[in-house]
Amino acid sequence: MRPIRHAMSFLAVFAFAAGFAGSALADPNCNHCLALYDNCMARPGSVETQCIREHNQCAGPIQCPVMPE
């Protein structure tokens, strides 16, 4: 039962990220913030909440969508 729940959580996060990426494509400045998030997540030992925080610090001031923390 536990592996199924983990897989469903992963799919939900993936779907959210895909939708978020699609909404950010409308503005090239938002792509820069999303690239910061992607690069952060690619680092070894990265922590998702820290990567989201970095993204939101970039996105907020330029009126791009922010990720929920």
N, C-alpha and C positions, 0 to 999 in steps of 0.2 A: 504494500500500500504506500509506503513512504517514497519509493522511487517514482511512482506515478505522480504523487503530489509535487515532488521536486521538478519533474519534467513539465508539469502544467505551469508551475511558477516560472520556469525558464521561458516557456512559450509566451506567457503573458508579458514578461519583461521584454522579450524580443518584439512582440507585436507593438508594444508601447513605443519602443525605440524606433521601429520602422515608421510608425505614424508620426512620431515627433520629427524624425529626419525629413519626412515628406513635407511637413508644415514649414520647416526651416528652409527648404529649398527656394521659397519665394523671394528671399532677400539674400544677396551674396554676402552681406556682412554677417548674417546669421550662420552661414556655412563656416565661417572662420571659428565661431564659438563651438559649433558642433565638431570641428576638426580638433579643437583643444580637448574636448571630451574623449573623442576616439583615441587620440594620442595618449591621454592619461590612462585610459583603460588598457591600452596595449603595454604599458610599463609593467615589468615584473613586480608583483606584490602590491599592485594598485588597489585602492579602496574606493568602491563605487561612490560612496557619499562624498568623498573628497573630490572626485572627478566631477560629480554633479555640481558641487559648490564652485569649482573653477569655471565650469560652463556658465552657471548662473551669474557669476561676477562679470563675465564677459557679456552675456546676453541682456541682462537687465538694463544697463545704461543705454543700450542702442535699440531698445524697444523690441527685442526678439523674445520669442516664447521661452520661458524658464522651465526647467525640469523640477518635478516635485522631489523634495528631499525626504 
